[in-house]
Amino acid sequence: MIRTVAFALGLCGLVATSISAQRLPLAVPEEVGLSSERLERIGEVFQDYVDEGRIAGAVGMVLRNGKLAYVDAWGMRDLGSGDVMEEDDLFKICSMTKPVASVAVMTLYEEGHFFLSDPIGRYLPALANLRVANLAEASAGQEIPTERARRQVTIHDLLRHTSGFTYGDLSNTVVDAVYREREILYQPTLEDQVAALGEIPLLYQPGTQWNYSVSVDVLGRLVEVISGQPFDVFLRERIFDPLGMADTGFRVPDSKSDRVAPTYGHSGPDRALGPGDTSICDLPPTLFSGGAGLRSTAQDYARFAQMLLNGGELDGARILGRKTVELMTVDHLEEGMPTGFLSPGWSFGLGFTVKTEAGLDGLPSSVGEYNWIGIQGTSFWVDPEEDLVGVFMVQIRPNRDITFRDQFKRLVYQALIG
């Protein structure tokens, strides 16, 4: 059991679980420049969150220099059954699927199947020659007036969210209304989803602004068309199996269902903790969404993140070349481009948000850090300068009034001593 190993090492904050064949190597925090005493502050804060009813439970994990230096679980996985949260519990990671899908796309890029500048319509004809909504002349309930696109949507646009697609439920334009009406997020398959998108105008001219969208779902269909495999099979064979991510996938088998963390949320005037909103990540069983469909554990996702930090390789399994990872994790947005809800000092790469300027976000991470989040509370980050990976797993929605992601990150950075 890993608890026994952890205590022998003096490693703080590990919970009981079985050691798998491809377990991350362990380190005493001080061996990798972290303070055990300062790391204890993480548990104090998140146990308070549990005791105050702000969350049911959570898991946090920290890797430095390629070694697991901290992991802890707080509170309950399931309030109804009384099951405690454990380090190997399963979470809907929602939009943390996007970095995985982006890596899948770039494996095909490395094989020479396309250039990033290629129009997506070359591979998905339903998306060729899309028109653009004329929002200035549009009226709710009326046919949307359109104009000619100044250029085609490219694969590069899809990876960096400058395609002109939208999400449907994050804003309230006439185009978003059509996404909701036609249930774009809940089509039976990726092929059906792309076909439906081909009948709706873009929200804006391609390449003119950053707008979070279904772009990565479209990329999932691109992977299917180029590889000739269903998207879930491609991810399993090309990413999950090589990396030893045995608990990651679009569906949870019955044998693991007792490890699934339900989603909670707050409601009513007293903000009581109860069942939360899971609608956005509860997808049709045949829709292998590149943008929101995966379930995973902290351990599995940490292996994925460490692969990126290693330049595309982990434990002898090479997923990407070093220069491809470097390409993905630099700023890909032109100066002055509108960036929506991205924080000050941050821009976007190919599948990740990327820190471009220190100080503006009030957090002590390094320029060059890259990360992403899931709408039900999960998050991860990679800091190449500090050789540091953080993974945080929780299931709570709505969650805008809880600063747990930034809190976890801040508490990890204050524990760095070397």
Secondary structure, 3 states (H helix, E strand, C coil): CHHHHHHHHCCCCCCCCCCCCCCCCECCHHHHCECHHHHHHHHHHHHHHHHCCCCCEEEEEEEECCEEEEEEEEEEEECCCCEECCCCCEEECHHHHHHHHHHHHHHHHHCCCCCCCCEHHHCCHHHCCCEEECHHHCCCCCCCCEEECCCCCEHHHHHHCCCCCCCCCCCCCHHHHHHHHCCHHHCCCHHHHHHHHCCCCECCCCCCCCCCCCHHHHHHHHHHHHHCCCHHHHHHHHHHHHHCCCCCECCCCHHHHHHECCCEEEECCCCEEEECCCHHHCCCCCCCCCCCCCEECHHHHHHHHHHHHCCCEECCEECCCHHHHHHHCCCCCCCCCCCCCCCCCEEECCCCEEECCCCCCCCCCCCCCEEEECCCCCEEEEECCCCEEEEEEECECCCCCCCHHHHHHHHHHCCECC
